[in-house]
Amino acid sequence: MKTIVDKANTRGYANHGWLKTHHTFSFANYYNPKRVHFGMLRVLNDDSVAPGEGFDTHPHKNMEVISIPLKGYLRHGDSIQNSEVITPGDIQVMSAGTGILHSEFNDSGEEQLEFLQIWVFPREENTKPHYKSYDVRSVLKKNELGLMIAPDGSAPASINQDAWFSMGTLDAGIVKEYKLHNKKNGVYLFVIEGEVEVANTVLSKRDGAGFWETDSIVIEVLKHATVLLMEVPME
């Protein structure tokens, strides 16, 4: 097994006033040649947006963009006539393909918005742009790793890539084995809250770690934790 560990306090950080954002991988003005991507996983941003503020309309092309709200109300709008608000328990998936314009705002005038913005390189380029949100509450069961995204119809959502995303809230003392779906894949574990141990490495809130050239990883929960697992092709 090969591993890479990205501690929370080593991430890129930017404070734009209305936006406070941490970058696990190189993004915008943060560049670390050792942290450009993990296989097909290109961006993992941990964003906090002030009430009523947000990302004005801007373009994307040939990228799969997944947004996972952790707190508050995320309002999405785009150039293919989608407009809606999602909250924790929902996720949104956008295939930028040949090109799409979108905006993401905090729909609350009082409450902070916290969400993860994730980019994945697509399996196929220049496809028709597509957007959809998914209610994943039915798969997010206590002390289970709920499968939210899969390429084979076994999860609520899919993206234009052979990727599997799982999330779970786990009590202290729980031990979970995660089996990779393809031996050529790697899995990136992001600790949203709490503390876990994987491969003799302790990971705390907002730490991340990638594992590849392995069939599985074992997650031991040290403190009540919420974790996100992103399995992607490594090449």
MINULUM-432393 format. One record per atom (N, C-alpha, C): residue in three letters; x, y, z. Coordinates in steps of 0.2 Angstrom, whole numbers, plus 5000, padded with zeros to 4 digits. Example, Ala and Ser with C-alpha at 12.3 -4.5 7.8 and 13.67 -1.06 7.14 Angstrom:
# residues 2
ALA506649725039ALA506249785039ALA506649845039SER506449895035SER506849955036SER506450005039
# end
This chain:
# residues 235
MET500449945000MET500050005000MET500450065000LYS500250114996LYS500650184996LYS500150234999THR500450275003THR500050325006THR500250395005ILE499850445006ILE500050515006ILE499550545012VAL499850585016VAL499450625021VAL499550695021ASP498950725021ASP498850805020ASP498550825026LYS498950855031LYS498650875037LYS498250945036ALA497750955040ALA497351015039ALA497751075039ASN498251085044ASN498551145045ASN499151155039THR499151105035THR499651115029THR499351135023ARG498651145023ARG498251165017ARG498351235015GLY498251245008GLY498251315006GLY497651355009TYR497651415011TYR497151455014TYR497051525011ALA496451545010ALA496351615007ALA495751645011ASN495851705013ASN495251745017ASN495051805012HIS494551795009HIS494251855005HIS493751895008GLY493651885015GLY493151925018GLY492551885018TRP492151885013TRP491551845012TRP491651775011LEU492251755009LEU492451685008LEU493051665012LYS493051615016LYS493651585019LYS493751515016THR494251495013THR494351435010THR495051405011HIS494951335012HIS495551295013HIS495651255007HIS496251245004HIS496351204998HIS496851144999THR496551084999THR496951025000THR497451014994PHE497251034988PHE497651024982PHE497751094979SER498251104975SER498351174972SER497751204969PHE497651264970PHE497051294968PHE497151374968ALA496951414963ALA496951484963ALA497751504965ASN497851544970ASN498451574971ASN498851524975TYR498551464977TYR498951414981TYR499251364976TYR499951354976TYR500251304972TYR500751264976ASN500651204976ASN501151154979ASN501251104974PRO501851094971PRO501951044966PRO501850974968LYS501950964975LYS501850894977LYS501050884979ARG500650934978ARG499950924979ARG499550964974VAL499550934968VAL499150954962VAL498550914961HIS498550854962HIS498050804962HIS498150744965PHE497650704966PHE497750634969PHE497350594963GLY497750564959GLY497450524953GLY496950574950MET496350554948MET495850594945MET495550644949LEU495650644956LEU495450694960LEU495850764960ARG495550814957ARG495950874956ARG495850924961VAL495250934964VAL495150994969VAL494750964975LEU494950984981LEU494550974987LEU494651044991ASN494151084990ASN494051144994ASN493551144999ASP493751175005ASP493351175011ASP493151245012ASP492551265010ASP492351335009ASP491851355014SER491951415017SER491451445022SER491251515019VAL490651525017VAL490351585014VAL489851625018ALA490051685019ALA489651735023ALA488951735021PRO488451755025PRO487751765023PRO487651805017GLY487251785013GLY487051825007GLY487551835002GLU488151805003GLU488751814998GLU488851744994GLY489251754989GLY489451694985GLY489851704979PHE489851644975PHE490251644969PHE489851674963ASP490051734960ASP489651754955ASP489751704949THR489351714944THR489351674938THR490051674935HIS490251614934HIS490951604931HIS490951534927PRO491351524922PRO491351464918PRO491751404920HIS491551344918HIS491951284919HIS491951244913LYS492451204911LYS492451164905LYS492851094907ASN492551044905ASN492850974905ASN493150964913MET492650964917MET492750954924MET492150924927GLU492150874932GLU491550854936GLU491650894942VAL491150924944VAL491150974950VAL490550944955ILE490750924961ILE490350894966ILE490350944972SER489750964974SER489651004980SER489250974985ILE489550974991ILE489250934997ILE489150985003PRO488551015004PRO488451055009PRO488551025016LEU488851065021LEU488951035028LEU488551075033LYS488451135031LYS488051175035LYS487651235031GLY487051245032GLY486751305029GLY486351285022TYR486351335018TYR485951335012TYR486351355006LEU486451315001LEU486851324995LEU486351334989ARG486351394986ARG485951414981ARG486351404974HIS486151364970HIS486451354963HIS486051384957GLY486451414953GLY486151434946GLY486651424941ASP486351414935ASP486851394929ASP486451414922SER486951414917SER486751434911SER486251384907ILE486151324910ILE485651274907ILE485051274911GLN484851334914GLN484151344917GLN484051304923ASN484551284927ASN484451254934ASN484551314939SER484051304944SER484051354949SER483751324955GLU484151314961GLU483851274967GLU484251284973VAL484051264979VAL484451274985VAL484451204988ILE485051184990ILE485151124993ILE485451135000THR485351085004THR485551085011THR485951025013PRO486251015019PRO486550955021PRO486050895020GLY486350845017GLY485950785015GLY485750785008ASP485950835005ASP485950844997ASP486650844995ILE486750824989ILE487350844985ILE487150864978GLN487650904975GLN487550924968GLN488150904964VAL487950884958VAL488450854953VAL488350894946MET488950924944MET488950964938MET489450934933SER489250914927SER489750894922SER489850954918ALA490350984918ALA490451054914ALA490551034907GLY490850984905GLY490850964898GLY491151014893THR490751034888THR490951084883THR490951154886GLY490651164891GLY490651224895GLY490051244898ILE490051274904ILE489451294908ILE489651354912LEU489151394913LEU489251454918LEU488751434924HIS489051454930HIS488651444936HIS488851484941SER488351494946SER488551534952SER488351494958GLU488651504964GLU488451464970GLU488451524976PHE487851524979PHE487851574984PHE487551544991ASN487651584996ASN487351575002ASN486651595002ASP486151555003ASP485451575002ASP485151605008SER485551605014SER485351635020SER485651705021GLY485251745024GLY485451815026GLY485751815033GLU485751755036GLU485951755043GLU486551705045GLU486451645042GLU486851585044GLU487451575039GLN488051565041GLN488651545037GLN488451485033LEU488751475027LEU488651425023LEU489351385023GLU489351325024GLU489951285024GLU489851225019PHE490351215014PHE490251165009PHE490951145006LEU490951075004LEU491551055001LEU491451054993GLN491951084990GLN491851094983GLN492451044980ILE492250994976ILE492650944974ILE492650944966TRP493250934963TRP493350934956TRP493650864954VAL493350834949VAL493650764947VAL493750774939PHE494350754937PHE494450754929PHE493950704926PRO493650714921PRO493150674918PRO493450614914ARG493050564913ARG493250504909ARG493250524902GLU492750564900GLU492650584893GLU492650664892GLU492950694888GLU492950764887GLU492450784882ASN492250854883ASN491850884878ASN491150854877THR490850824883THR490150804883THR489650854884LYS489050844884LYS488550894885LYS488550914892PRO488550974894PRO488451004901PRO487850974904HIS487950954910HIS487350924914HIS487450944921TYR486850954925TYR486850964932TYR486250934935LYS486350904941LYS485750874945LYS485950874952SER485450884956SER485550874963SER485250804966TYR485450784971TYR485250714974TYR485150724981ASP484650694984ASP484450684991ASP484850614993VAL485350624997VAL485750564999VAL485550535006ARG485050565009ARG484950555016ARG484750475017SER484450445012SER484250375013SER484850325013VAL485450355011VAL486050305011VAL486550325017LEU486350385020LEU486850405025LEU486550375032LYS486650315033LYS486450285039LYS486950285045LYS486750285051LYS487250295056LYS487750235056ASN488350245057ASN488850195058ASN488950155051GLU488750185046GLU488850145039GLU489250195035LEU489550175030LEU489850215024LEU489350215019GLY488950265018GLY488450275013GLY488750285006LEU488550245001LEU488750264994LEU488350314991MET488650374989MET488250424987MET488350434979ILE488950414977ILE489150424969ILE489450354967ALA489150324962ALA489450264959ALA489350264951PRO489750234947PRO489650234940PRO489150184937ASP488950134942ASP488550074940ASP487850074942GLY487550134944GLY486850134946GLY486750114953SER487250094957SER487150074964SER487150124969ALA487150194967ALA487150244971ALA486650294968PRO486450344972PRO485950394970PRO486250434964ALA486850454964ALA487250494959ALA487750454955SER487950484950SER488550464946SER488850524943ILE489450514941ILE489850574937ILE490150544931ASN490450584927ASN490750564921ASN491450534923GLN491450484927GLN492150454929GLN491950394933ASP492450344933ASP492350284936ASP492550294944ALA492150334947ALA492250354954ALA491650334959TRP491850324965TRP491450304970TRP491550354976PHE491050384978PHE491050434984PHE490650404990SER490850394996SER490550375001SER490650415007MET490050425011MET490150465017MET489850435023GLY490050445029GLY489750405035GLY489950445041THR489450445046THR489550465053THR489650405057LEU490150405061LEU490350345064LEU490550355072ASP490250315076ASP490450315083ASP491150295085ALA491350325090ALA492050295093ALA492050225094GLY492550195092GLY492650115093GLY492450075087ILE492050105082ILE491850075076ILE492450065072VAL492450005069VAL493049985064VAL492649965057LYS492850005052LYS492549995045LYS493149975040GLU492949925036GLU493449905031GLU493149935024TYR493549975021TYR493349995014TYR493649955009LYS493349925004LYS493649884999LYS493549924993LEU494149934989LEU494149974983LEU493849934977HIS493449964973HIS493149934968HIS493549914962ASN494149944961ASN494549924956ASN495349934958LYS495749884957LYS496449884959LYS496849934956LYS496649974951LYS496950024948LYS496750094951ASN496250094956ASN496050154959ASN496450164966GLY496350224968GLY496550244975GLY495950274978VAL496050284985VAL495450314989VAL495750364993TYR495450424993TYR495650484997TYR495150495002LEU495350485009LEU494950495015LEU495050565017PHE494450595018PHE494450665021PHE494050665028VAL494350685033VAL493950685040VAL493650755040ILE492950755040ILE492550815041ILE492550835048GLU492450785052GLU492450795060GLU492750735063GLY492950745069GLY493150685073GLY493850665072GLU494050605074GLU494750575073GLU494650495072VAL495050475067VAL495150405065VAL495850385064GLU495950325064GLU496650295062GLU496550245056VAL497050265051VAL497050215045VAL497750205044ALA497950145043ALA498650125041ALA499150155046ASN498950145053ASN499450175058ASN499550245058THR499050285055THR499050355054THR498450385057VAL498550435062VAL497950465065VAL497750525061LEU497150525060LEU496850585056LEU496350625059SER496450685060SER495950725064SER495550775059LYS495150815062LYS494650855058LYS495050895053ARG494750885047ARG494950915040ARG495650885038ASP495950835041ASP496550805038ASP496250765032GLY496750745028GLY496550705022GLY497150655021ALA497050595018ALA497550545016ALA497350505010GLY497750495006GLY497650455000GLY498050385001PHE497650334998PHE497950264999PHE497850234992TRP498350194989TRP498350164983TRP498750104983GLU498750064978GLU499050004977GLU498949954983THR498249954984THR497949914990THR497249894988ASP497049834991ASP496349814990ASP495849844994SER496049865000SER495649895005SER496049935010ILE495649975014ILE495850015020ILE495449995026VAL495749995032VAL495349985038VAL495350055042ILE494750075043ILE494650145047ILE494450125054GLU494850145059GLU494650135066GLU494450205069VAL493850215072VAL493650275074VAL493850285081LEU494250335082LEU494550355089LEU494050405092LYS493750455089LYS493250495092LYS492750505086HIS492050515089HIS491550515084HIS491650555078ALA491550525072ALA491850555066ALA491350555060THR491450605056THR491150605049THR491650605044VAL491650555040VAL492250545035VAL491950545028LEU492350565023LEU492150565016LEU492650525012LEU492450475008LEU492950435005LEU492850444997MET493350464994MET493350474986MET493750424983GLU493450374980GLU493850324976GLU493850344969VAL494450354966VAL494550374959VAL495150334956PRO495150334949PRO495650304945PRO496350344947MET496850314947MET497450344948MET497850374942GLU497650344936GLU497950374930GLU497350364924
# end
